[in-house]
Amino acid sequence: MQPLDSLKQFLDREAQRINTVDFIASDPVQFPRRFSALRDIEIVSLLSATIAWGNRKMICNNCEKLLHILGNEPAAFLEDEAYEALPDELNIHRTFFARNFKYMMRGLRRIYHKHDSLNDFAIANRVGQSQEPAWRLVELMQDEMAQANGGRLDCRCLPTCLAATALKRINMALRWLVRDDGIVDMGVWNAIQPSQLFIPLDVHVGNTARALGMITRRANDKKTVLELTALLRQFRPDDPVIYDYALFGAGIDS
C-alpha cells in the first residue's frame, strides 16, 4: 500500500471528481431523489438498492419499472396494499420477482403502522447506539418482515446470514439516506450519523481497494467491510463513506 498521506490525496481527488450532481442521472440514487415525503424516499431507496446488482443501465430501467408499478405514489401504494394484486411470477429484476416485492412491502407496511418512518423505527430501537448500525437495522427489519409473512425469511429482500454478509445494498441505501453534503446523497435521516456508515462493498469496489493495497482479503464479506471502513475512518472519521465514490470511480474516465 502506498503511504497513507498520498493514498488519502488520491482518494480525496477521486471522490471529488465523482461526487457531483452529474453522477445522479446514471445512478439508482436518482429514483428516491424524485420524492420529497420521507416515507416515499425510504420506500424507493430500499427498493432501488435491493435491485441494484448487475448492469447499471438495466438496474435503472428496472427501477423505472418499479416506480411505474408503484404508480409513482410509493407510500399510498403500500398503505392500500395494491401490491397484493400483482402476480407472484412478475419479473422485476433478474431473480427478484413480485413475490419478493410483496414480501418486502408487507414488512414495510407493518413497520409504518407502528412508526411514522423507518428513521423513527431505527431511533425507537436505538440502532444508532449499535457498533454496527446497518446490521442491527437489518436484524430488526428481518423480524418485522418475517412476522408480516408468516414467519418466513426472504434473502432476496434482506440478507439472512448477518454474521458474514457485506450488506452492500443496505449500506448503499443508508449512504443515500444518511450522508448530507448537498450533492448526491440526501441526508434525510438522523437515526444514524455519517461517521457510523460502512462502505457498500461490491466486486468493483473490492477490486479497486485491493489494487490500491488497502485490503488483502479476497472475500467481499462483512470482515472485509469492517477492515476497509476502519481504514477509511483514518482519513475522514466523520464521513468515511465519502470514499465510496472514489473506490467506485477510480480509473473511470480519468
NORKA-V506196 format. One line per field, one symbol per residue. ss: DSSP state (H for helix, E for strand, - for the rest). psi: psi as a letter, one per 40 degrees, with the letter a starting at -180 (. if undefined). A space follows every 10 residues. Layout:
BEGIN
ss: ???
psi: ???
END
This chain:
BEGIN
ss: ---HHHHHHH HHHHHHHH-- HHHHHH--HH HH-----HHH HHHHHHHHHH -----HHHHH HHHHHHHHH- ---HHHHHH- -HHHH----- EEE--EEHHH HHHHHHHHHH HH-----HHH HHHH--HHH- --HHHHHHHH HHHHHHHH-- ---------- -------HHH HHHHHHHH-- ---------- ---HHH---- --HHHHHHHH H--------- -HHHHHHHHH HHHHH----H HHHHHHHHH- ----
psi: hiiddddddd ddddddddgi dddddeiedd ddeeidhddd dddddddddd egiahddddd ddddddddde ffgdddddde fdddeihdeh hdhbehiddd dddddddddd deeeididdd ddddefdeei dgdddddddd dddddddeff eiiheddhie geddiefddd ddddddddig eecdidfeie diideeiihg hadddddddd deedididhg addddddddd dddddgdegd ededddddeh ehf.
END
